[in-house]
Amino acid sequence: MITLAHISDIHLSPLPRLGLRDLVGKRLTGFLNWKLKRHGELNSETLVQLVRHMQAQKADFTAVTGDLTNLALRTEVARAGKWLESLGDSRHVAVCPGNHDAYVPGALESAQEIWGDYLRGETLEGQAFPFVRRVGELAVISCSSAVPTPPFLAIGRFEERQATRLARILKLLGDAGYFRVVLIHHPPNAELQHPSFGLKGHRIFRQVVASEGAELILHGHTHRSSIHQIPGKNHEVPVIGVAAASAAQGGTLDDPARYNLFRIEKAGAGWQCTMREFGFQRLGNDIVMRMQMRIY
């Protein structure tokens, strides 16, 4: 039996001290959005409590589906690197980047440099994504939908070349009998697409999964808890999103902070997988198990 924890949309706060040269282009609109709306909705105290509760579960592996930063300033990226170290050893933690981690050109490259092995694994053709991390019979496949975008857009992109590599990886791991969990920041299902913050290439992603199969897809980005499904090779594939890990109670924009814990084990020729969602309710100060659900 293997346990997998899923947390997303960290949005480490507060913002570092900013100079005028920091507030150029998209970072200016992002800073204003933070000051006017987000700074009261996302906070570090909530994140600390949630992570402490999650770490007490002693999961075998933790998946982080992006948005560790807000404006992707190098000081933010460095602080996120320290946060990852506090979360766990890189052998047991993997990240897929979010749009805020690639906020401006060059930001994702800084994250790859500073976060190091948290953003690395087995790859094909020497390309950074998708990369694979294996723990027993679990294979975690980290894709990237993170690209810099103009102001007021938070879209992601998933293109043909990455899709081709993902298809090969899914086939290889499927033939080898792994429980395949695909990480991507932006949700790939049709129900959650939007012109300003959806995933460009969501159809290509779904075509790959329909062709080669997967057991589970995890995402962030929406700051909402959600459960959908997309067609797979032999069965429907659950697509599960989780609320932002730093989302404060009483906020008007997001669900309160939560994480998911998956218990995965082989059952004959198939799998058993149970999901438990832990987090804050809209009322009350405790972190509770909000839901338990059998997936397989």
N, C-alpha and C positions, 0 to 999 in steps of 0.2 A: 504494500500500500504506500502511495506517495501523496503528500499534501502540497498543494500549490496555492500560494496567496497572490491576490491581484489587487493592486493599488494604482491610482492614476491621478493626474492633474494636481500635482503637488503645489505649484505656484508659491514657492518659498517667499516669505515676507519677513520683515518689511523690505521695501525697495532700498538698495544702497543709496548713498549720497550721490546726487547727479549733478553734472556740470552742464553748461549750455551746449557743449559739443556732443554730449550724450543724447540730447533731445533734437535729433535731426530725422526728418522723414517719418517713417512709420513709428519710430520710438516716441515721437511727440504725441501722436494720437493715442498710443498705448498708455503713455504716462497719464494723459488726461482721463482716459477711461478708468485707470486704476484709482486716481484721486477722486473722481466723481462717483464711481460705483463700486469697484471691486475691493478697495481697501477695507470696506466695512463688511464684505461678504466672505472674504478669505483671510484666515489668520493662522499664525504659527502655533498658538496654544491648542487649537483644535487638532492640528496635524500631529503635535507631540503626543497628545492623548491617544489618538487613533493608532499611531505607529507603535506606541508602547503596548497597547492591547493586541495588535497584530503580532508583534514579536513574541508575546507570551504564548502564542499558538505553536511556535517552533515549527513552522512550515519547512519542508525540505527545499523549496525553491520559491522565490518571490519575483513576480513579473510587474514591472512598472511601465505603464503605457503612456508616458510622455508628459510634457508641460511641467518640467521641474522648475523652469524659470518663468519670468514675466516678459522682460524686454530683451533677454539674451545678452545682456551686458557681460563682459568677460568676468567681472567680479561676481555676478550672479551664477555664471557657469561654474566658477571655482567653488563657490559656496555649495552649489548642488553636488559637486564632486565629494565634498566633505560629508554632505548629508547621505549620499549613497554609501559611503564608508561606514557611517553610523547605522545604516539599515542592515548591512550584512556584508560578508565577504563576496567578492565578485564571482566566486565559483558558484554562489547560491542566489545571485541576483542578476537579472538582465533587464535592460531598458530598450524600449523602442521610442524614438524621439517624437515629440509633438510639434505643432506649428509654432508654439512660443519658443521652443528650443532652436528653431530655424528662422527666427523672427526677421532677421535681415541677412543679406548675403555674407557668408563667412561664419555665421554663428554656429551652424551645425558642425562645421569643421573644428571649431574651438571645442565644442562638446566632445567630439570624437577624440580629440587630443587629451583633454583633461579628464574625462570619465573613463578613458582607457578600456580595460577589460569588461566593464559593465556594458559597453556598447560593441562587444566583439564576440565572435564564436566561430564555428565552422562555416565556411562559405564556399561558393562556387565561383570560378573564373576570377578570383582575387577581388571581387566586389564586396563592398561593406554590407550590403543588404540583399536578400535576407541572410541573417546568420542564425545558426542553430546551437542550442545548448541542450545537452542530454543528461538526464538524471534517471538512472534505472531504465524503466520502460517509458518514461516521459520524454518527449522531444518538444522543446519550446522554440518556436521559429519567429524571430523578430524581423518584421518588415518596417519600411520607412515610408510614411506619407508626408513627411515634413519638408516643406519648401518655403522659401521666403515669398511673401505676397505683398501687394500694394496695401496702403491704409484701408481700413474698414473691411478687409477680406481675411478670412481664416480658413480658406480651403486647403485641402490636401491633394496630393497627386500620387497616383500609382500607375506606372507606365509599363509598356510592353516588355522591356528588357528585364525589369524586376519580376514581372509576371512569369516570364519564361523560366527564370531561375527558381521562382517559387514552385512552379509546376514540377520541375525536376526534383526539387527537395521533397515535396510532398509524396511523390511517387516512390522515391528511394526509401523514405522513412516508413511509408505505408507498407511497402513490400517487406520491410524488416520487422513489422509488427509493433511499431511505436504508437503510443497515444499522442497524437499531434495537436499541439496548441499553437495557434497562430496569433501573434500580437500585431496590432496596427492601431495607431492613435485615432484616426478618423473612422467612424462606423462604416462598414461596407454595404450594409443592407439598404434597400431602396427606400424604406420607410423614413429614414433619418437624413435624407439628402436635402440640401438647400443651396441655392446659387451662391450665397456668400460664405458659407462655412461647411459645405459638403465635401465629398471625396471625388475628385475628377479621376475617372478610371475605375469607379466602383463596379461597373459592369464587367470589366476585364478581370478584376479580382474575383467576382462571383463565378465567372466562367472557369477560372483555374480551379476553384474549390469544387465546382460541379463536375469537372473532368477528373480530378485526382483525389478528391475527398480530403477531409480533415475531421478531427473529433470535436474541436472547440475553437472558437474565435473570441478573443478578448480585446476590448477597445476602451478608450476614454472619450475626451473631447466634449461630450454633451453636458457634462457635469450632472448627469442623471443616471439613476439606476434603471436598467432596461434589459429585457430579454426578447430577442427576435430569433429568427432562423433563416438560413438560406439553403438552397439545394446543394447536396453533396453527391459523391459518386454512388454510395449505397444507402444513404439515409440523409435526412435533414440535419444540418449542422447548426448547433446553438451559437448565437452571436450575443455576447453578454457585455454590457457596459456597466461601469461603476461610477458612483458620484465622486466629485472632487474630494480629495483627501483632506483639504484644508477648508472646506465649505462650512462656515459657522452656522449654528442653529439660528433660526429666526430670519435667515436671509430670504430675499424675495426672488432671487435669480435661480438658485440651484437647490437640489436635494441636500440635506445635511450630510456631513462627511461619513463615508462608508468604505469598507473593503470586503472582498469576497474570498472565501476559503474553499478550495476544491479538494475532495478526497477521492483519489483515483486508484482503482485496483483491477487487475485482470480477473475475469469471470468466465472460465472455460475458453471458448473461442472469441468472446466479446469482452466488453468493459463494463464496470460499474463506476459511476461518477456521481457524487453528491455535492451540491453547492450549499454553503451556508453564507448568508450575508450578515455582517456585523456593522454596527454604526450607531450614530445618534438618531433619536427620534426628533420630531419638531418640538416636542415638549419633554422636559426632564433632562437631567444632567448625565445620565449613565449611557455607556455604550452597551448595546444589547444585541442579541441575535434576532434580527428582524424577520428572517425567513430561512427555511430549510427546504431544499428541493432536490429530488432525484432527477438527474439529467439522462443517465443511462442505467 
